[in-house]
Amino acid sequence: MKGRSTNAAQRRFHDALCSLGCIACRRRGIRNTYCSVHHIDGRTKPWAHWLVLPLCGPHHQDDGTTGAIAVHPHKAQFEQMFGKQRDLLRMCLNMLAEQGVEVPEPARRAANGQWTRMVA
């Protein structure tokens, strides 16, 4: 898969995010810790690994078997049902902070659209 490699800080951030479980399931009142990282704006930009969401398989990519609204390929429906992706990321960052997890500054900047001066 093309894209930038993650560094150690980004991998720790991804692990922390995934510990929250799927944010879409959570918005529906379901605790689903079987999730992976979804890149909101692709995998090739310098901030790509900070601009991510924890999503379960059915909410990440539609395989046609679950009936779940997946961000791929139903982005508009997904955002209508669960909220804009960047808003969901800010929600996740707040949940991590409430749990006492230190949220990396690059993740906060990416969530707030301040990536123009950001380094990977």
Chimera marker file (.cmm) of the C-alpha trace (Angstrom):
<marker_set name="trace">
<marker id="1" x="0.000" y="0.000" z="0.000" r="1" g="1" b="0" radius="0.5"/>
<marker id="2" x="1.466" y="3.345" z="-0.969" r="1" g="1" b="0" radius="0.5"/>
<marker id="3" x="2.027" y="6.030" z="1.596" r="1" g="1" b="0" radius="0.5"/>
<marker id="4" x="4.433" y="7.177" z="4.234" r="1" g="1" b="0" radius="0.5"/>
<marker id="5" x="5.715" y="4.857" z="6.933" r="1" g="1" b="0" radius="0.5"/>
<marker id="6" x="4.631" y="5.536" z="10.501" r="1" g="1" b="0" radius="0.5"/>
<marker id="7" x="7.154" y="6.539" z="13.125" r="1" g="1" b="0" radius="0.5"/>
<marker id="8" x="7.156" y="5.320" z="16.735" r="1" g="1" b="0" radius="0.5"/>
<marker id="9" x="5.159" y="8.291" z="18.063" r="1" g="1" b="0" radius="0.5"/>
<marker id="10" x="2.493" y="7.798" z="15.407" r="1" g="1" b="0" radius="0.5"/>
<marker id="11" x="2.246" y="4.071" z="16.176" r="1" g="1" b="0" radius="0.5"/>
<marker id="12" x="1.768" y="4.859" z="19.878" r="1" g="1" b="0" radius="0.5"/>
<marker id="13" x="-0.920" y="7.384" z="18.926" r="1" g="1" b="0" radius="0.5"/>
<marker id="14" x="-2.677" y="4.821" z="16.722" r="1" g="1" b="0" radius="0.5"/>
<marker id="15" x="-2.605" y="2.262" z="19.542" r="1" g="1" b="0" radius="0.5"/>
<marker id="16" x="-4.095" y="4.804" z="21.951" r="1" g="1" b="0" radius="0.5"/>
<marker id="17" x="-6.832" y="5.723" z="19.464" r="1" g="1" b="0" radius="0.5"/>
<marker id="18" x="-7.709" y="2.097" z="18.801" r="1" g="1" b="0" radius="0.5"/>
<marker id="19" x="-7.957" y="1.485" z="22.545" r="1" g="1" b="0" radius="0.5"/>
<marker id="20" x="-11.071" y="3.700" z="22.399" r="1" g="1" b="0" radius="0.5"/>
<marker id="21" x="-12.719" y="1.314" z="19.960" r="1" g="1" b="0" radius="0.5"/>
<marker id="22" x="-14.606" y="2.187" z="16.803" r="1" g="1" b="0" radius="0.5"/>
<marker id="23" x="-15.810" y="5.785" z="17.074" r="1" g="1" b="0" radius="0.5"/>
<marker id="24" x="-18.815" y="5.097" z="14.802" r="1" g="1" b="0" radius="0.5"/>
<marker id="25" x="-19.968" y="2.161" z="16.961" r="1" g="1" b="0" radius="0.5"/>
<marker id="26" x="-19.372" y="4.274" z="20.052" r="1" g="1" b="0" radius="0.5"/>
<marker id="27" x="-21.635" y="7.019" z="18.658" r="1" g="1" b="0" radius="0.5"/>
<marker id="28" x="-24.364" y="4.373" z="18.458" r="1" g="1" b="0" radius="0.5"/>
<marker id="29" x="-23.781" y="3.275" z="22.059" r="1" g="1" b="0" radius="0.5"/>
<marker id="30" x="-21.829" y="0.117" z="21.193" r="1" g="1" b="0" radius="0.5"/>
<marker id="31" x="-18.363" y="-0.640" z="22.575" r="1" g="1" b="0" radius="0.5"/>
<marker id="32" x="-16.415" y="-2.324" z="19.770" r="1" g="1" b="0" radius="0.5"/>
<marker id="33" x="-12.680" y="-2.579" z="20.367" r="1" g="1" b="0" radius="0.5"/>
<marker id="34" x="-12.028" y="-4.516" z="17.158" r="1" g="1" b="0" radius="0.5"/>
<marker id="35" x="-10.818" y="-1.640" z="15.026" r="1" g="1" b="0" radius="0.5"/>
<marker id="36" x="-8.025" y="-0.297" z="12.902" r="1" g="1" b="0" radius="0.5"/>
<marker id="37" x="-6.855" y="3.114" z="11.767" r="1" g="1" b="0" radius="0.5"/>
<marker id="38" x="-8.677" y="4.968" z="8.992" r="1" g="1" b="0" radius="0.5"/>
<marker id="39" x="-6.715" y="7.761" z="7.293" r="1" g="1" b="0" radius="0.5"/>
<marker id="40" x="-9.045" y="10.723" z="6.846" r="1" g="1" b="0" radius="0.5"/>
<marker id="41" x="-7.028" y="12.419" z="4.103" r="1" g="1" b="0" radius="0.5"/>
<marker id="42" x="-5.002" y="9.628" z="2.507" r="1" g="1" b="0" radius="0.5"/>
<marker id="43" x="-1.633" y="8.185" z="3.481" r="1" g="1" b="0" radius="0.5"/>
<marker id="44" x="0.861" y="10.286" z="1.536" r="1" g="1" b="0" radius="0.5"/>
<marker id="45" x="0.742" y="13.770" z="3.063" r="1" g="1" b="0" radius="0.5"/>
<marker id="46" x="3.155" y="14.720" z="5.860" r="1" g="1" b="0" radius="0.5"/>
<marker id="47" x="0.367" y="14.804" z="8.487" r="1" g="1" b="0" radius="0.5"/>
<marker id="48" x="-1.473" y="11.703" z="7.198" r="1" g="1" b="0" radius="0.5"/>
<marker id="49" x="-0.719" y="9.475" z="10.196" r="1" g="1" b="0" radius="0.5"/>
<marker id="50" x="-1.979" y="12.089" z="12.664" r="1" g="1" b="0" radius="0.5"/>
<marker id="51" x="-5.273" y="12.642" z="10.826" r="1" g="1" b="0" radius="0.5"/>
<marker id="52" x="-6.821" y="9.237" z="11.555" r="1" g="1" b="0" radius="0.5"/>
<marker id="53" x="-9.857" y="7.616" z="13.161" r="1" g="1" b="0" radius="0.5"/>
<marker id="54" x="-10.361" y="4.284" z="14.912" r="1" g="1" b="0" radius="0.5"/>
<marker id="55" x="-12.965" y="2.351" z="12.904" r="1" g="1" b="0" radius="0.5"/>
<marker id="56" x="-14.140" y="-1.246" z="12.833" r="1" g="1" b="0" radius="0.5"/>
<marker id="57" x="-14.086" y="-3.103" z="9.514" r="1" g="1" b="0" radius="0.5"/>
<marker id="58" x="-17.779" y="-2.591" z="8.683" r="1" g="1" b="0" radius="0.5"/>
<marker id="59" x="-17.554" y="1.164" z="9.341" r="1" g="1" b="0" radius="0.5"/>
<marker id="60" x="-14.268" y="1.465" z="7.455" r="1" g="1" b="0" radius="0.5"/>
<marker id="61" x="-14.918" y="-0.362" z="4.186" r="1" g="1" b="0" radius="0.5"/>
<marker id="62" x="-18.209" y="-1.667" z="2.847" r="1" g="1" b="0" radius="0.5"/>
<marker id="63" x="-17.947" y="-5.349" z="1.999" r="1" g="1" b="0" radius="0.5"/>
<marker id="64" x="-21.664" y="-5.607" z="1.250" r="1" g="1" b="0" radius="0.5"/>
<marker id="65" x="-22.436" y="-8.063" z="4.050" r="1" g="1" b="0" radius="0.5"/>
<marker id="66" x="-23.143" y="-6.059" z="7.205" r="1" g="1" b="0" radius="0.5"/>
<marker id="67" x="-25.408" y="-3.211" z="6.179" r="1" g="1" b="0" radius="0.5"/>
<marker id="68" x="-23.239" y="-0.785" z="8.168" r="1" g="1" b="0" radius="0.5"/>
<marker id="69" x="-22.622" y="2.665" z="6.681" r="1" g="1" b="0" radius="0.5"/>
<marker id="70" x="-18.911" y="2.606" z="5.858" r="1" g="1" b="0" radius="0.5"/>
<marker id="71" x="-16.764" y="5.652" z="5.215" r="1" g="1" b="0" radius="0.5"/>
<marker id="72" x="-15.517" y="3.868" z="2.064" r="1" g="1" b="0" radius="0.5"/>
<marker id="73" x="-17.400" y="4.332" z="-0.263" r="1" g="1" b="0" radius="0.5"/>
<marker id="74" x="-20.234" y="6.131" z="1.573" r="1" g="1" b="0" radius="0.5"/>
<marker id="75" x="-18.415" y="9.149" z="3.021" r="1" g="1" b="0" radius="0.5"/>
<marker id="76" x="-21.388" y="11.546" z="2.810" r="1" g="1" b="0" radius="0.5"/>
<marker id="77" x="-23.787" y="9.064" z="4.437" r="1" g="1" b="0" radius="0.5"/>
<marker id="78" x="-21.181" y="8.151" z="7.059" r="1" g="1" b="0" radius="0.5"/>
<marker id="79" x="-20.652" y="11.804" z="7.992" r="1" g="1" b="0" radius="0.5"/>
<marker id="80" x="-24.391" y="12.487" z="8.022" r="1" g="1" b="0" radius="0.5"/>
<marker id="81" x="-24.917" y="9.593" z="10.428" r="1" g="1" b="0" radius="0.5"/>
<marker id="82" x="-21.857" y="9.939" z="12.683" r="1" g="1" b="0" radius="0.5"/>
<marker id="83" x="-20.495" y="13.452" z="12.137" r="1" g="1" b="0" radius="0.5"/>
<marker id="84" x="-17.680" y="15.009" z="10.137" r="1" g="1" b="0" radius="0.5"/>
<marker id="85" x="-14.476" y="13.009" z="10.346" r="1" g="1" b="0" radius="0.5"/>
<marker id="86" x="-12.378" y="15.825" z="11.773" r="1" g="1" b="0" radius="0.5"/>
<marker id="87" x="-15.051" y="16.408" z="14.451" r="1" g="1" b="0" radius="0.5"/>
<marker id="88" x="-14.906" y="12.699" z="15.285" r="1" g="1" b="0" radius="0.5"/>
<marker id="89" x="-11.135" y="12.931" z="15.595" r="1" g="1" b="0" radius="0.5"/>
<marker id="90" x="-11.425" y="15.887" z="17.982" r="1" g="1" b="0" radius="0.5"/>
<marker id="91" x="-13.931" y="13.836" z="19.984" r="1" g="1" b="0" radius="0.5"/>
<marker id="92" x="-11.421" y="10.968" z="20.154" r="1" g="1" b="0" radius="0.5"/>
<marker id="93" x="-8.622" y="13.303" z="21.225" r="1" g="1" b="0" radius="0.5"/>
<marker id="94" x="-10.809" y="14.675" z="24.017" r="1" g="1" b="0" radius="0.5"/>
<marker id="95" x="-11.656" y="11.134" z="25.172" r="1" g="1" b="0" radius="0.5"/>
<marker id="96" x="-7.958" y="10.268" z="25.277" r="1" g="1" b="0" radius="0.5"/>
<marker id="97" x="-7.186" y="13.422" z="27.268" r="1" g="1" b="0" radius="0.5"/>
<marker id="98" x="-10.004" y="12.600" z="29.710" r="1" g="1" b="0" radius="0.5"/>
<marker id="99" x="-8.365" y="9.199" z="30.251" r="1" g="1" b="0" radius="0.5"/>
<marker id="100" x="-5.079" y="10.904" z="31.070" r="1" g="1" b="0" radius="0.5"/>
<marker id="101" x="-3.410" y="10.011" z="27.779" r="1" g="1" b="0" radius="0.5"/>
<marker id="102" x="-1.082" y="12.698" z="26.509" r="1" g="1" b="0" radius="0.5"/>
<marker id="103" x="-2.329" y="13.693" z="23.062" r="1" g="1" b="0" radius="0.5"/>
<marker id="104" x="0.532" y="14.523" z="20.681" r="1" g="1" b="0" radius="0.5"/>
<marker id="105" x="0.589" y="18.118" z="19.477" r="1" g="1" b="0" radius="0.5"/>
<marker id="106" x="0.776" y="17.095" z="15.783" r="1" g="1" b="0" radius="0.5"/>
<marker id="107" x="-2.514" y="15.179" z="16.230" r="1" g="1" b="0" radius="0.5"/>
<marker id="108" x="-4.188" y="18.257" z="17.720" r="1" g="1" b="0" radius="0.5"/>
<marker id="109" x="-2.859" y="20.420" z="14.907" r="1" g="1" b="0" radius="0.5"/>
<marker id="110" x="-4.016" y="17.972" z="12.236" r="1" g="1" b="0" radius="0.5"/>
<marker id="111" x="-7.475" y="17.715" z="13.816" r="1" g="1" b="0" radius="0.5"/>
<marker id="112" x="-7.758" y="21.500" z="13.760" r="1" g="1" b="0" radius="0.5"/>
<marker id="113" x="-6.550" y="21.882" z="10.159" r="1" g="1" b="0" radius="0.5"/>
<marker id="114" x="-3.223" y="23.482" z="11.114" r="1" g="1" b="0" radius="0.5"/>
<marker id="115" x="-1.002" y="21.268" z="8.999" r="1" g="1" b="0" radius="0.5"/>
<marker id="116" x="0.562" y="23.764" z="6.611" r="1" g="1" b="0" radius="0.5"/>
<marker id="117" x="3.606" y="24.240" z="8.848" r="1" g="1" b="0" radius="0.5"/>
<marker id="118" x="3.541" y="20.739" z="10.279" r="1" g="1" b="0" radius="0.5"/>
<marker id="119" x="6.388" y="18.296" z="10.100" r="1" g="1" b="0" radius="0.5"/>
<marker id="120" x="5.850" y="14.558" z="9.991" r="1" g="1" b="0" radius="0.5"/>
<link id1="1" id2="2" r="1" g="1" b="0" radius="0.2"/>
<link id1="2" id2="3" r="1" g="1" b="0" radius="0.2"/>
<link id1="3" id2="4" r="1" g="1" b="0" radius="0.2"/>
<link id1="4" id2="5" r="1" g="1" b="0" radius="0.2"/>
<link id1="5" id2="6" r="1" g="1" b="0" radius="0.2"/>
<link id1="6" id2="7" r="1" g="1" b="0" radius="0.2"/>
<link id1="7" id2="8" r="1" g="1" b="0" radius="0.2"/>
<link id1="8" id2="9" r="1" g="1" b="0" radius="0.2"/>
<link id1="9" id2="10" r="1" g="1" b="0" radius="0.2"/>
<link id1="10" id2="11" r="1" g="1" b="0" radius="0.2"/>
<link id1="11" id2="12" r="1" g="1" b="0" radius="0.2"/>
<link id1="12" id2="13" r="1" g="1" b="0" radius="0.2"/>
<link id1="13" id2="14" r="1" g="1" b="0" radius="0.2"/>
<link id1="14" id2="15" r="1" g="1" b="0" radius="0.2"/>
<link id1="15" id2="16" r="1" g="1" b="0" radius="0.2"/>
<link id1="16" id2="17" r="1" g="1" b="0" radius="0.2"/>
<link id1="17" id2="18" r="1" g="1" b="0" radius="0.2"/>
<link id1="18" id2="19" r="1" g="1" b="0" radius="0.2"/>
<link id1="19" id2="20" r="1" g="1" b="0" radius="0.2"/>
<link id1="20" id2="21" r="1" g="1" b="0" radius="0.2"/>
<link id1="21" id2="22" r="1" g="1" b="0" radius="0.2"/>
<link id1="22" id2="23" r="1" g="1" b="0" radius="0.2"/>
<link id1="23" id2="24" r="1" g="1" b="0" radius="0.2"/>
<link id1="24" id2="25" r="1" g="1" b="0" radius="0.2"/>
<link id1="25" id2="26" r="1" g="1" b="0" radius="0.2"/>
<link id1="26" id2="27" r="1" g="1" b="0" radius="0.2"/>
<link id1="27" id2="28" r="1" g="1" b="0" radius="0.2"/>
<link id1="28" id2="29" r="1" g="1" b="0" radius="0.2"/>
<link id1="29" id2="30" r="1" g="1" b="0" radius="0.2"/>
<link id1="30" id2="31" r="1" g="1" b="0" radius="0.2"/>
<link id1="31" id2="32" r="1" g="1" b="0" radius="0.2"/>
<link id1="32" id2="33" r="1" g="1" b="0" radius="0.2"/>
<link id1="33" id2="34" r="1" g="1" b="0" radius="0.2"/>
<link id1="34" id2="35" r="1" g="1" b="0" radius="0.2"/>
<link id1="35" id2="36" r="1" g="1" b="0" radius="0.2"/>
<link id1="36" id2="37" r="1" g="1" b="0" radius="0.2"/>
<link id1="37" id2="38" r="1" g="1" b="0" radius="0.2"/>
<link id1="38" id2="39" r="1" g="1" b="0" radius="0.2"/>
<link id1="39" id2="40" r="1" g="1" b="0" radius="0.2"/>
<link id1="40" id2="41" r="1" g="1" b="0" radius="0.2"/>
<link id1="41" id2="42" r="1" g="1" b="0" radius="0.2"/>
<link id1="42" id2="43" r="1" g="1" b="0" radius="0.2"/>
<link id1="43" id2="44" r="1" g="1" b="0" radius="0.2"/>
<link id1="44" id2="45" r="1" g="1" b="0" radius="0.2"/>
<link id1="45" id2="46" r="1" g="1" b="0" radius="0.2"/>
<link id1="46" id2="47" r="1" g="1" b="0" radius="0.2"/>
<link id1="47" id2="48" r="1" g="1" b="0" radius="0.2"/>
<link id1="48" id2="49" r="1" g="1" b="0" radius="0.2"/>
<link id1="49" id2="50" r="1" g="1" b="0" radius="0.2"/>
<link id1="50" id2="51" r="1" g="1" b="0" radius="0.2"/>
<link id1="51" id2="52" r="1" g="1" b="0" radius="0.2"/>
<link id1="52" id2="53" r="1" g="1" b="0" radius="0.2"/>
<link id1="53" id2="54" r="1" g="1" b="0" radius="0.2"/>
<link id1="54" id2="55" r="1" g="1" b="0" radius="0.2"/>
<link id1="55" id2="56" r="1" g="1" b="0" radius="0.2"/>
<link id1="56" id2="57" r="1" g="1" b="0" radius="0.2"/>
<link id1="57" id2="58" r="1" g="1" b="0" radius="0.2"/>
<link id1="58" id2="59" r="1" g="1" b="0" radius="0.2"/>
<link id1="59" id2="60" r="1" g="1" b="0" radius="0.2"/>
<link id1="60" id2="61" r="1" g="1" b="0" radius="0.2"/>
<link id1="61" id2="62" r="1" g="1" b="0" radius="0.2"/>
<link id1="62" id2="63" r="1" g="1" b="0" radius="0.2"/>
<link id1="63" id2="64" r="1" g="1" b="0" radius="0.2"/>
<link id1="64" id2="65" r="1" g="1" b="0" radius="0.2"/>
<link id1="65" id2="66" r="1" g="1" b="0" radius="0.2"/>
<link id1="66" id2="67" r="1" g="1" b="0" radius="0.2"/>
<link id1="67" id2="68" r="1" g="1" b="0" radius="0.2"/>
<link id1="68" id2="69" r="1" g="1" b="0" radius="0.2"/>
<link id1="69" id2="70" r="1" g="1" b="0" radius="0.2"/>
<link id1="70" id2="71" r="1" g="1" b="0" radius="0.2"/>
<link id1="71" id2="72" r="1" g="1" b="0" radius="0.2"/>
<link id1="72" id2="73" r="1" g="1" b="0" radius="0.2"/>
<link id1="73" id2="74" r="1" g="1" b="0" radius="0.2"/>
<link id1="74" id2="75" r="1" g="1" b="0" radius="0.2"/>
<link id1="75" id2="76" r="1" g="1" b="0" radius="0.2"/>
<link id1="76" id2="77" r="1" g="1" b="0" radius="0.2"/>
<link id1="77" id2="78" r="1" g="1" b="0" radius="0.2"/>
<link id1="78" id2="79" r="1" g="1" b="0" radius="0.2"/>
<link id1="79" id2="80" r="1" g="1" b="0" radius="0.2"/>
<link id1="80" id2="81" r="1" g="1" b="0" radius="0.2"/>
<link id1="81" id2="82" r="1" g="1" b="0" radius="0.2"/>
<link id1="82" id2="83" r="1" g="1" b="0" radius="0.2"/>
<link id1="83" id2="84" r="1" g="1" b="0" radius="0.2"/>
<link id1="84" id2="85" r="1" g="1" b="0" radius="0.2"/>
<link id1="85" id2="86" r="1" g="1" b="0" radius="0.2"/>
<link id1="86" id2="87" r="1" g="1" b="0" radius="0.2"/>
<link id1="87" id2="88" r="1" g="1" b="0" radius="0.2"/>
<link id1="88" id2="89" r="1" g="1" b="0" radius="0.2"/>
<link id1="89" id2="90" r="1" g="1" b="0" radius="0.2"/>
<link id1="90" id2="91" r="1" g="1" b="0" radius="0.2"/>
<link id1="91" id2="92" r="1" g="1" b="0" radius="0.2"/>
<link id1="92" id2="93" r="1" g="1" b="0" radius="0.2"/>
<link id1="93" id2="94" r="1" g="1" b="0" radius="0.2"/>
<link id1="94" id2="95" r="1" g="1" b="0" radius="0.2"/>
<link id1="95" id2="96" r="1" g="1" b="0" radius="0.2"/>
<link id1="96" id2="97" r="1" g="1" b="0" radius="0.2"/>
<link id1="97" id2="98" r="1" g="1" b="0" radius="0.2"/>
<link id1="98" id2="99" r="1" g="1" b="0" radius="0.2"/>
<link id1="99" id2="100" r="1" g="1" b="0" radius="0.2"/>
<link id1="100" id2="101" r="1" g="1" b="0" radius="0.2"/>
<link id1="101" id2="102" r="1" g="1" b="0" radius="0.2"/>
<link id1="102" id2="103" r="1" g="1" b="0" radius="0.2"/>
<link id1="103" id2="104" r="1" g="1" b="0" radius="0.2"/>
<link id1="104" id2="105" r="1" g="1" b="0" radius="0.2"/>
<link id1="105" id2="106" r="1" g="1" b="0" radius="0.2"/>
<link id1="106" id2="107" r="1" g="1" b="0" radius="0.2"/>
<link id1="107" id2="108" r="1" g="1" b="0" radius="0.2"/>
<link id1="108" id2="109" r="1" g="1" b="0" radius="0.2"/>
<link id1="109" id2="110" r="1" g="1" b="0" radius="0.2"/>
<link id1="110" id2="111" r="1" g="1" b="0" radius="0.2"/>
<link id1="111" id2="112" r="1" g="1" b="0" radius="0.2"/>
<link id1="112" id2="113" r="1" g="1" b="0" radius="0.2"/>
<link id1="113" id2="114" r="1" g="1" b="0" radius="0.2"/>
<link id1="114" id2="115" r="1" g="1" b="0" radius="0.2"/>
<link id1="115" id2="116" r="1" g="1" b="0" radius="0.2"/>
<link id1="116" id2="117" r="1" g="1" b="0" radius="0.2"/>
<link id1="117" id2="118" r="1" g="1" b="0" radius="0.2"/>
<link id1="118" id2="119" r="1" g="1" b="0" radius="0.2"/>
<link id1="119" id2="120" r="1" g="1" b="0" radius="0.2"/>
</marker_set>
